[in-house]
Amino acid sequence: MDICPTSFDLKGQIYTPDFYLPEHNTYIEVKNFWWKYSVERDRKFRKLYPILKLEVILKKDYLAIEKEYSSLIENWEYRNSPFERWIVCSNPTAGSCS
């Protein structure tokens, strides 16, 4: 995986995809959901850089990947790291944390 992110000029905004897979010559963008801003940015990228491959992984697909591989990858989204011991507040305004 590319550890040096690549940014692209989209004529008025800069876009940096989440990952680059050099062995597949493909950029990856992980999206929880599509905002209008995200849709427009995706459209601009594809118009300005038509020869580059960009794959978008939406939440449903991400969750399937996470389920299958997160236990195999150290520090996957902090699930396997010391951060999982942090206190989680389900309702911080109520003052109750577990």
C-alpha positions in Angstrom: 0.0 0.0 0.0 1.2 3.5 -0.8 2.2 5.3 2.4 2.8 8.6 0.6 -0.6 9.9 -0.3 -1.2 11.5 -3.7 -3.3 14.6 -4.0 -5.1 15.7 -7.2 -6.1 19.2 -8.2 -9.8 19.2 -9.1 -9.9 22.8 -10.2 -10.7 24.6 -7.0 -10.4 21.7 -4.5 -7.7 19.2 -3.7 -8.6 15.5 -3.4 -6.5 12.8 -1.8 -7.9 9.3 -2.1 -7.7 7.1 1.0 -5.3 4.5 -0.5 -3.3 3.6 -3.5 -2.7 0.0 -4.5 0.3 0.2 -6.8 0.2 -3.5 -7.7 -3.3 -2.8 -9.2 -2.7 0.8 -10.2 -5.9 1.7 -8.4 -6.9 4.4 -5.9 -9.4 3.5 -3.2 -11.9 5.7 -1.5 -13.8 4.5 1.6 -17.1 6.2 2.1 -19.6 5.8 5.0 -22.2 7.4 2.8 -22.4 9.8 -0.1 -22.7 13.5 0.6 -23.4 15.9 -2.3 -19.8 17.1 -1.8 -18.5 13.5 -2.2 -20.5 12.8 -5.3 -19.4 16.0 -6.9 -15.7 15.4 -6.0 -15.9 11.8 -7.5 -17.5 13.2 -10.7 -14.7 15.8 -11.0 -12.0 13.3 -10.4 -13.2 10.9 -13.0 -13.7 13.7 -15.5 -10.2 15.3 -15.0 -8.3 12.0 -14.6 -10.2 9.5 -16.9 -7.2 7.1 -17.2 -6.8 6.6 -13.4 -8.7 3.8 -11.7 -10.7 4.8 -8.6 -12.7 2.2 -6.6 -15.2 3.4 -4.0 -15.9 1.1 -1.1 -19.2 1.9 0.5 -20.2 1.1 4.1 -21.8 -2.2 3.3 -18.7 -3.5 1.5 -16.4 -2.1 4.2 -18.3 -3.9 6.9 -18.0 -7.2 5.0 -14.2 -6.6 4.6 -13.9 -5.7 8.3 -15.7 -8.8 9.4 -13.5 -11.1 7.4 -10.1 -9.4 7.9 -10.0 -7.2 11.0 -8.8 -9.9 13.3 -5.9 -10.6 10.9 -4.6 -7.0 10.8 -3.0 -5.4 13.8 -4.6 -2.1 14.8 -7.5 -2.4 12.3 -9.4 0.8 13.1 -8.0 0.5 16.6 -10.1 -2.7 17.3 -7.0 -4.7 18.1 -5.0 -2.0 19.8 -4.7 -0.6 23.3 -7.2 2.1 22.4 -10.0 -0.4 22.8 -9.6 0.0 26.5 -10.7 3.6 26.4 -13.9 4.5 28.2 -16.8 4.8 25.8 -19.6 7.3 26.6 -22.9 6.2 25.1 -24.5 9.5 26.2 -21.9 12.0 27.4 -24.4 14.7 28.1 -26.1 12.4 30.7 -22.8 11.9 32.5 -22.9 8.1 32.3 -20.0 6.3 30.8 -19.2 2.6 30.7 
